Each structure stands twice: as structure tokens, then as C-alpha cells.
Amino acid sequence: TAMELAKKRWNSVAKPIGSLGILEEDIIKIAGIRGNASGMKLDRSALAVMCADHGVVAEGVSQTGKDVTRIVAENFTKGETSTSKMCRISGTDLYPVDMGMDCEPTGQKEPDMHRILDRKVARGSGNIAREPAMSRTGCLQALLSGIYLAFRLKEMGYEILAAGEMGIGNTTTSSMLVAALTGRTAEEVTGRGAGLNDAGLLRKQQVIAQALEKYEKEIRSAHALSMLAAFGGLDIAGMAGVCIGGALYHVPVVLDGLISSVAALVAERIVPGVREFVLPSHLSKEPAAKWIAEELKLHPVIDAGLGLGEGTGAVMLFSLLDLALALYEDQTTFDTMEIAQYERYGE
């Protein structure tokens, strides 16, 4: 009902009907998630950046070492990252979350923008080329932490959330998950991540191909939760939990790029219907991104070759949604302008 009312409201705004495209669809979707088509506000937005290390880095699939994960996580609290600067402009509060960095716990238990939130399940995940990434228990713990975080942030008054990540090596685990979940080959799903050269890309593809071959029988019969535990990472599991939490507590969750989109795909497979509560921000330049968009039947707003991660694309969408909502809530209608209303054709 709320979505139908939101669609009628868009149709009454003095502009060509449907002329804001996916942005109109996203506002309609948000109305449905919140169950209210009027008085909508997105003034308070929060970005949860899930941070974790990945054992597969030992296979030479990344340009940098895993120590970069912790360094960037600490810089989130200082406001010195690219995402931090974008958040200041969009008015978004950023919360770095230690889901599984390979270091001693340094955070605290309650969300604070100036401290890392401690939700550490383990000191990094296993090397998927040689062993499962997580135990089933650890995977469930990470999922539940993400679900509870979505609840806690809504309880703190946030009206829209975003899922971001920081984890060296996580484009490898993400690509592995996409291949396992969709039946694609390593070559089809694997990209250069943060900028691998040709030799690095080939090595990354080989690692994923070997893991797919090693676990071929398990993949054919495995549930999405088992695949997440075997091939994912604690950051991906945490973001999947945020997506599920958004559905449970009726708060929209904006996805960033490849890694958060993989998390949404896993969440949808575990709890069908989650896709109705997430909004993709952009189409990542990673090749696996298009397969995820097809699987989830979701349409990203931005197609600009983005690949920075950390929630940057999601924060960009916050600003675009603010602009669209300003028109939606504006009272300039066909009636107030005393002109004939456009008709909607071609649907």
C-alpha cells in the first residue's frame, strides 16, 4: 500500500513521469520498507564498515599485506580515509567494525564513530585454498553480530544504513562465493581487485579455480550458509547479517560494490526476500558484479567504473537519494502549477 501511494505521489510531481528512473523506484521501495509514503526522512544515515582479514592473502592474490586492513580501520576512526571525507559531506556517521582482523582486540562493545566496534569472531579467516574460511559456529556468530548491529543502529535513530568493508583479499573470497553460488567459472567472476597486474590476476584465477575443483562435490549440495562458512570471510558474513537485520527491522540497507553485493546474495539465499530491503548503489568494475545484479534482479543507480570499496559508492547514493527525496517531498505538483498532468505510457 505504501509503495502504491509513493508511486502516485511521484506521478503527481510536476515533471515527466518516471524521469528520475531508478531513483524514483528506490524512493518507492524505501516507502514500502518503512510502511509509510509521506513525511519520509533520510536525515540520519550510518555506514557500517566491516573489517576482517582473509587467510587466502598467503596465496599471493593481493598487492598488499594483511596489515593494511588494520591500518585503514584505525584511519576510519581518525576521519582520514576517502570514505570518511565523503561521509562528512553527506552527513553520514561511519562506524568501523572489527569482525575478524588479525590483531588483538582494540575496540569497544558499543557503536562509537571514534572507536573501532569490537565484534571480533576470530583473528582472520582460514585460507580457502587449503581449508574452510570459517567454522559454522563462527559464521553464525558473525551473521548474528550483523543482524544485531542493524537493530542497534535503528534503535539509535538511523533511518537508512549502508554496508561497507575493509579486508585485504576479500575480492578473492567474494569472487569464490559468486562462482560457488551461481555456477560461473573462475575466469568469469575474477577481476583485478585493487589493481593486480596480469600475473597477479592469473594467480588469483588459479587459486579460485583450484578451490572450486577441490570442493566441487560439496558445492553442488551445499546450502548458502555452508558456502559462506567455507569460502567467505567474517566481513562478508557480518554484512550479510546487516542485510538480514535490515529486513527484520524494516530499515533500508544500501549496498556498496562487489563485496557487500555478494553479502546480499548470500543473505537472500539464506532468508529469501531480503533483496526487497536492499538498495544497490553502483555497478562495480569487478566482473562478478553483473552476475550478482542478475541473480538478485536489482538495478544499481551508478555505473561509473567504481572500485574503491569501503562504502564509498553507498555514500554517493545517499546524496542522490537526498536530492530525489527533496523532489518527492516538494509540493510542486501538476495541480499547483495549473498544467495538465502527464500520462504514464510504455509499462
Stockholm file with secondary structure:
# STOCKHOLM 1.0

chainA/1-347         TAMELAKKRWNSVAKPIGSLGILEEDIIKIAGIRGNASGMKLDRSALAVMCADHGVVAEGVSQTGKDVTRIVAENFTKGETSTSKMCRISGTDLYPVDMGMDCEPTGQKEPDMHRILDRKVARGSGNIAREPAMSRTGCLQALLSGIYLAFRLKEMGYEILAAGEMGIGNTTTSSMLVAALTGRTAEEVTGRGAGLNDAGLLRKQQVIAQALEKYEKEIRSAHALSMLAAFGGLDIAGMAGVCIGGALYHVPVVLDGLISSVAALVAERIVPGVREFVLPSHLSKEPAAKWIAEELKLHPVIDAGLGLGEGTGAVMLFSLLDLALALYEDQTTFDTMEIAQYERYGE
#=GR chainA/1-347 SS CHHHHHHHHHHHBSSCTTTTTHHHHHHHHHHHHHTCSSSCCCCCEEEEEEEECBGGGGGSCSSSCTHHHHHHHHHHHHTCSHHHHHHHHHTEEEEEEEEECSSCCCSBSSCCTTSCEECCCSSSBCCTTTSCSSCHHHHHHHHHHHHHHHHHHHHTTCSEEEEEEECTTHHHHHHHHHHHHHCCCHHHHCCCTTTCCHHHHHHHHHHHHHHHHHTHHHHHHCCHHHHHHHHCCHHHHHHHHHHHHHHHHTCCEEECSHHHHHHHHHHHHHSTTGGGGEEECBCCSSTHHHHHHHHHTCCCSBCSCCCCCTTHHHHHHHHHHHHHHHHHHCCCBHHHHTCCCCCCCCC
#=GC SS_cons         CHHHHHHHHHHHBSSCTTTTTHHHHHHHHHHHHHTCSSSCCCCCEEEEEEEECBGGGGGSCSSSCTHHHHHHHHHHHHTCSHHHHHHHHHTEEEEEEEEECSSCCCSBSSCCTTSCEECCCSSSBCCTTTSCSSCHHHHHHHHHHHHHHHHHHHHTTCSEEEEEEECTTHHHHHHHHHHHHHCCCHHHHCCCTTTCCHHHHHHHHHHHHHHHHHTHHHHHHCCHHHHHHHHCCHHHHHHHHHHHHHHHHTCCEEECSHHHHHHHHHHHHHSTTGGGGEEECBCCSSTHHHHHHHHHTCCCSBCSCCCCCTTHHHHHHHHHHHHHHHHHHCCCBHHHHTCCCCCCCCC
//
